[in-house]
Amino acid sequence: MFLPKYPDSPTPPPVYPHTVADQIPARRPAPQISVSTGAVAAVLVGGVVLTALLAAVAVAAVSVAVAAVVLRSLLRDQHRRR
């Protein structure tokens, strides 16, 4: 009942002829990349400068936020006293 039904005459698998490549394709040499110490130093200095600028912006944003909260609380106290 649940057994698979096989075909009466199975077809043989297709035969692929084996072909030998005439020549092995020539490999291109990898390009030589030379990095000078000046370039490495420039990248490092640029990274340090950008990191310092990002930290300065973050500190400025935090100080502005703190100043805004302080001013808001001072103004709220003034309005309550009147």
C-alpha positions in Angstrom: 0.0 0.0 0.0 2.6 2.5 1.0 5.5 0.9 -0.9 7.1 3.0 -3.7 6.5 1.9 -7.3 9.6 1.6 -9.4 9.6 1.9 -13.2 9.7 -1.4 -15.1 12.7 -0.3 -17.2 14.9 2.2 -15.5 16.8 4.6 -17.7 20.6 4.5 -17.2 22.2 7.7 -16.0 23.6 10.0 -18.7 27.2 9.5 -19.6 29.4 12.6 -19.6 32.5 12.3 -21.7 35.6 13.2 -19.7 37.6 16.0 -21.5 41.1 16.9 -20.6 41.9 20.5 -20.7 44.5 21.3 -23.3 46.3 23.9 -21.2 46.1 25.1 -17.6 45.1 28.7 -17.7 48.0 31.0 -16.7 47.5 32.6 -13.3 48.0 36.4 -13.1 50.5 37.5 -10.5 48.9 39.3 -7.5 49.6 43.1 -7.6 52.1 44.2 -5.1 50.7 46.7 -2.6 53.2 48.7 -0.7 52.2 50.7 2.3 54.6 53.3 3.4 55.1 54.3 7.1 54.0 57.8 6.2 50.6 56.6 5.0 50.2 54.5 8.2 51.1 57.5 10.4 48.6 59.7 8.5 45.8 57.2 9.0 46.6 56.9 12.7 46.8 60.6 13.2 43.6 61.1 11.3 41.8 58.5 13.5 43.1 60.1 16.7 41.9 63.6 15.5 38.5 62.3 14.5 38.1 60.5 17.7 39.0 63.6 19.7 36.5 65.7 17.7 33.8 63.1 18.4 34.6 63.1 22.1 34.5 66.9 22.1 31.1 67.0 20.4 29.8 64.4 22.9 31.0 66.4 25.9 29.6 69.6 24.5 26.2 67.9 23.9 26.1 66.6 27.5 27.0 70.0 28.9 24.3 71.7 26.9 21.8 69.2 28.1 22.8 69.7 31.7 22.6 73.5 31.3 19.1 73.2 29.8 17.9 71.1 32.7 19.3 73.5 35.2 17.8 76.5 33.4 14.4 74.8 33.1 14.4 74.0 36.8 15.4 77.6 37.7 12.7 79.0 35.5 10.1 76.6 36.9 11.0 77.8 40.4 10.6 81.4 39.4 7.1 80.8 38.0 6.1 79.0 41.2 7.1 81.9 43.4 4.9 84.4 41.7 
